Amino acid sequence: MCCGNQREVNIFCPLDCQYLREARLHEKPPAIDPKGLPNSDIRIYEQFLRDHEELVLFCTFTLADAALRTPGVVDSDVLAALAALVRTYRTSESGLVYETRAEDRVAAAVQELFERSLADFQKTRQEKEGLSSFRNAEVLGVLVFLERSAITNQNGRPKGRAYIDFVRERLNISQEADTRTALVT
Ligand SMILES: [Zn+2]
């Protein structure tokens, strides 16, 4: 048996582990105080999410995919990557170009993969579809939405991957990427 009480505390067990799958069914997300959420000055309206469905979906998928491709990643790395991305976009909104890089190596790797995919996505939209790029403010709104979604769907365990798992299941992302992760760790 690969896990037990230490599951997602000290033990990094594969996402398809049957004990982990079973535990997910009974898992309750930690209580969150909405006022304690980061970037609470940015309000995200339902209408904004509906109008930006394509961007929301792209960013949600790409972030989870970046996480699954990064060896040793856990939800807190995804949150650190998101925090750095949000800070970068907030800075650019104020007219400065200054990139915040996540300090942690794993989080920085997720951030980098995400940024590269987003740049490609923007470029393809422009060049092949003749659409304008999403503005920084639009990307920022989506990132803040994702940050809240990650906070409310994590399980708070040190090596927890409940959020990554949640997105993977919702969007039906293949296990292939996670197999690579498991081989390295
Ligand atoms: Zn396990």
Boltz pocket constraint, residues with backbone or C-beta under 6 A from the ligand:
constraints:
  - pocket:
      binder: B
      contacts: [[A, 1], [A, 2], [A, 3], [A, 4], [A, 7], [A, 13], [A, 14], [A, 17], [A, 18], [A, 19], [A, 20]]
      max_distance: 6.0
